[in-house]
Amino acid sequence: MEQLIVVITMRKTECVTLPAPLAAAEEIHDHLVDQLNLALRRPGMYGGEVAFRILVDHLLFVGRQPEAWDQLKQSWEEQGLWTPIGPGGAFQDVFPAQGGCYEVASAYAEFARRRGWLKPDRVLTAEEYESITGRVREWAAADRTWADVTAEFGPPSALFGGNNPLYGKTLSYLSEDPQQSAVVFRLWNGSEPGTEPWPPEHAQPLLLAVRFGGGSFRGSLTFTPEGQRRKPTVGDPCLPQ
């Protein structure tokens, strides 16, 4: 709110409007957290990984912990998730190219969860988390759809990519313990190469893989038969599908 003060001089009285004070650090932090949650859930609307990187950088600056970014990169490098173009490069090696950046959003969301920034729609109890991690790899050995995932495991903790079934998306299931890794379902929708790209051929997005675990990136992935079939090969164009 602007401040109005009265300045009295020997000749006349003048009204001077002072600029509003800047937002407090807590307000700035809360605003950035809200923006990060929006960007992660709708990455295509906010600029994808560039937006994640900028918002995370600002949050770490406000929190006076800029070194946490280098620590995150080192962790991703050790997992095989970091590439010269960020984690997006690792996902491009195993999933069909798609402009939504949903998988990358799920990786940044895990970091945001550990920092207390992510606002999940729900969290799994310890029993629910143990149940899903104990059987999801075997369950994902068969082809599944988006509807199959939610029917089996309930609504996700966070949905990256929106509710339209004509588009791919990523579903993340989070434990009530922020330090436990997310269980992430990568879903794809599109058309076969050489056919009309729109509308997609499938009424529901198809499950390609489940990712969870704190080890190597490749070791954390369990592919469905459809996911195995759609893995990129050398020479595939990196175009949205």
C-alpha positions as CSV (number, residue, x, y, z in Angstrom):
1,M,0.0,0.0,0.0
2,E,1.3,3.4,-0.9
3,Q,2.0,5.9,1.8
4,L,0.8,9.5,1.6
5,I,2.7,12.1,3.7
6,V,2.3,15.8,4.0
7,V,5.4,18.0,3.6
8,I,5.0,21.5,5.0
9,T,7.4,24.1,3.6
10,M,7.6,27.9,4.3
11,R,5.8,28.6,1.1
12,K,3.2,25.8,0.7
13,T,2.0,22.4,1.8
14,E,2.8,19.5,-0.6
15,C,1.5,15.9,-0.6
16,V,4.1,13.3,-1.5
17,T,3.3,9.7,-2.3
18,L,5.9,7.2,-1.2
19,P,6.3,3.9,-3.0
20,A,4.9,0.8,-1.3
21,P,7.4,-1.2,0.7
22,L,8.7,-4.4,-0.8
23,A,7.2,-7.8,0.0
24,A,8.7,-9.5,3.1
25,A,11.0,-12.5,2.6
26,E,8.3,-14.9,3.8
27,E,5.8,-13.5,1.2
28,I,8.3,-13.9,-1.6
29,H,9.1,-17.4,-0.5
30,D,5.4,-18.4,-0.4
31,H,4.8,-16.8,-3.8
32,L,7.7,-18.8,-5.3
33,V,6.5,-22.0,-3.8
34,D,3.0,-21.5,-5.3
35,Q,4.5,-20.7,-8.7
36,L,6.7,-23.8,-8.5
37,N,3.7,-26.0,-7.8
38,L,1.8,-24.6,-10.7
39,A,4.8,-24.9,-13.1
40,L,5.4,-28.6,-12.1
41,R,1.8,-29.6,-12.7
42,R,1.4,-27.7,-16.0
43,P,5.0,-27.6,-17.3
44,G,3.9,-26.8,-20.9
45,M,2.2,-23.6,-19.8
46,Y,5.2,-22.4,-17.8
47,G,8.2,-23.2,-19.9
48,G,9.2,-26.6,-18.7
49,E,12.5,-27.2,-17.2
50,V,13.7,-23.7,-17.6
51,A,10.9,-22.5,-15.3
52,F,11.7,-25.3,-12.7
53,R,15.3,-24.3,-12.7
54,I,14.7,-20.6,-12.2
55,L,12.1,-21.1,-9.5
56,V,14.3,-23.5,-7.6
57,D,17.2,-21.1,-7.9
58,H,15.2,-18.3,-6.5
59,L,13.8,-20.4,-3.6
60,L,17.3,-21.5,-2.7
61,F,18.5,-17.9,-2.8
62,V,15.7,-16.7,-0.6
63,G,16.5,-19.6,1.8
64,R,20.2,-18.8,1.7
65,Q,21.1,-22.3,0.5
66,P,22.3,-21.9,-3.1
67,E,24.8,-24.7,-2.6
68,A,21.9,-27.2,-2.5
69,W,21.6,-26.9,-6.3
70,D,25.2,-28.3,-6.8
71,Q,24.4,-31.0,-4.3
72,L,21.3,-32.0,-6.3
73,K,23.2,-32.1,-9.6
74,Q,25.9,-34.3,-8.0
75,S,23.2,-36.6,-6.7
76,W,21.6,-36.8,-10.2
77,E,25.0,-37.4,-11.8
78,E,25.6,-40.3,-9.5
79,Q,22.2,-41.8,-10.4
80,G,22.8,-41.3,-14.2
81,L,19.9,-38.7,-14.3
82,W,22.0,-35.6,-15.1
83,T,23.1,-34.9,-18.7
84,P,24.5,-31.8,-20.5
85,I,20.9,-30.7,-21.1
86,G,19.7,-31.6,-17.6
87,P,17.6,-34.6,-16.5
88,G,15.6,-34.2,-19.7
89,G,18.4,-35.9,-21.7
90,A,18.2,-39.0,-19.5
91,F,14.5,-39.3,-20.0
92,Q,14.8,-38.8,-23.8
93,D,17.0,-41.9,-23.9
94,V,14.2,-44.1,-22.6
95,F,10.8,-42.5,-23.5
96,P,9.3,-41.2,-26.7
97,A,10.0,-37.5,-27.2
98,Q,7.2,-35.3,-26.0
99,G,6.9,-31.6,-25.4
100,G,5.3,-31.7,-22.0
101,C,8.4,-32.3,-19.8
102,Y,6.3,-34.4,-17.4
103,E,9.1,-36.8,-16.4
104,V,11.4,-33.9,-15.7
105,A,8.7,-32.3,-13.6
106,S,8.5,-35.5,-11.5
107,A,12.2,-35.4,-10.8
108,Y,12.2,-31.8,-9.7
109,A,9.1,-32.5,-7.6
110,E,11.0,-35.1,-5.6
111,F,13.6,-32.5,-4.7
112,A,10.8,-30.0,-3.9
113,R,9.1,-32.5,-1.7
114,R,12.3,-33.0,0.4
115,R,12.6,-29.2,0.7
116,G,9.1,-28.9,1.9
117,W,8.0,-26.9,-1.2
118,L,5.7,-29.4,-2.9
119,K,2.1,-29.4,-2.0
120,P,0.8,-32.9,-2.7
121,D,-2.9,-33.6,-3.2
122,R,-2.5,-36.6,-0.9
123,V,0.2,-38.7,0.7
124,L,0.4,-42.4,1.3
125,T,0.4,-43.9,4.7
126,A,3.4,-46.1,5.6
127,E,1.2,-49.1,5.0
128,E,0.0,-47.9,1.6
129,Y,3.6,-47.0,0.5
130,E,4.9,-50.4,1.5
131,S,2.0,-52.0,-0.4
132,I,2.6,-50.1,-3.6
133,T,6.4,-50.5,-3.6
134,G,6.1,-54.2,-2.8
135,R,4.0,-55.1,-5.8
136,V,4.2,-52.3,-8.4
137,R,7.1,-53.8,-10.4
138,E,5.3,-57.1,-10.9
139,W,2.0,-55.3,-11.6
140,A,3.7,-53.1,-14.3
141,A,5.0,-56.2,-16.1
142,A,1.8,-56.1,-18.1
143,D,0.4,-53.3,-20.3
144,R,-1.8,-50.8,-18.4
145,T,-3.6,-47.5,-18.9
146,W,-4.1,-44.4,-16.9
147,A,-7.5,-45.8,-15.7
148,D,-5.8,-49.0,-14.6
149,V,-3.2,-47.1,-12.5
150,T,-5.8,-45.0,-10.6
151,A,-8.1,-47.9,-10.1
152,E,-5.3,-50.0,-8.6
153,F,-3.5,-47.3,-6.5
154,G,-6.0,-44.5,-6.1
155,P,-5.5,-40.9,-7.1
156,P,-1.9,-39.7,-7.3
157,S,-0.2,-37.4,-4.9
158,A,0.7,-35.1,-7.8
159,L,-0.4,-35.2,-11.4
160,F,2.0,-33.7,-13.9
161,G,0.4,-32.8,-17.2
162,G,-3.3,-32.2,-16.6
163,N,-6.5,-34.3,-16.8
164,N,-7.0,-34.5,-20.6
165,P,-6.6,-38.2,-21.6
166,L,-5.5,-37.2,-25.1
167,Y,-2.1,-36.1,-23.7
168,G,0.7,-37.9,-21.9
169,K,1.3,-37.3,-18.2
170,T,3.1,-38.5,-15.2
171,L,1.6,-39.6,-11.9
172,S,3.6,-39.4,-8.7
173,Y,2.7,-41.3,-5.4
174,L,4.4,-39.9,-2.3
175,S,4.9,-41.4,1.1
176,E,4.1,-39.3,4.2
177,D,7.9,-39.5,4.8
178,P,9.4,-36.8,2.5
179,Q,12.7,-38.7,2.4
180,Q,11.3,-41.8,0.7
181,S,11.4,-41.9,-3.0
182,A,8.3,-41.3,-5.1
183,V,6.6,-44.0,-7.1
184,V,6.3,-42.4,-10.5
185,F,4.1,-43.7,-13.4
186,R,5.0,-42.4,-16.9
187,L,2.0,-42.4,-19.3
188,W,2.1,-41.7,-23.1
189,N,-0.5,-41.0,-25.7
190,G,0.1,-40.4,-29.4
191,S,0.1,-42.0,-32.8
192,E,2.3,-44.5,-34.7
193,P,5.1,-43.0,-36.9
194,G,3.9,-42.1,-40.4
195,T,0.2,-41.7,-39.3
196,E,-1.7,-38.5,-38.6
197,P,-0.3,-37.1,-35.3
198,W,-3.7,-35.9,-34.1
199,P,-6.0,-37.0,-32.7
200,P,-4.1,-39.8,-30.8
201,E,-5.0,-43.4,-31.4
202,H,-5.8,-44.2,-27.8
203,A,-8.7,-43.1,-25.6
204,Q,-6.5,-43.4,-22.5
205,P,-2.8,-42.8,-22.1
206,L,-0.7,-46.0,-22.0
207,L,1.6,-46.8,-19.1
208,L,5.2,-47.0,-20.4
209,A,7.2,-47.4,-17.1
210,V,7.2,-47.1,-13.4
211,R,10.1,-45.4,-11.6
212,F,11.1,-45.6,-8.0
213,G,14.1,-46.3,-5.8
214,G,17.1,-44.4,-4.7
215,G,19.7,-46.3,-6.9
216,S,20.6,-45.8,-10.5
217,F,18.2,-44.1,-12.8
218,R,18.1,-47.0,-15.2
219,G,17.8,-49.5,-12.4
220,S,14.8,-47.6,-11.0
221,L,12.7,-48.2,-14.2
222,T,10.3,-51.0,-14.8
223,F,9.0,-51.0,-18.3
224,T,5.7,-52.4,-19.5
225,P,5.7,-54.3,-22.8
226,E,4.4,-51.2,-24.5
227,G,7.2,-49.1,-22.9
228,Q,9.8,-51.6,-24.1
229,R,8.4,-51.3,-27.6
230,R,8.4,-47.5,-27.6
231,K,11.9,-47.0,-26.3
232,P,13.7,-44.6,-28.7
233,T,16.4,-46.0,-30.9
234,V,19.5,-44.5,-32.5
235,G,18.4,-42.1,-35.3
236,D,14.9,-41.4,-34.0
237,P,14.0,-37.7,-34.5
238,C,13.6,-35.8,-31.3
239,L,10.2,-34.4,-32.2
240,P,7.0,-34.3,-30.2
241,Q,4.9,-37.4,-30.7
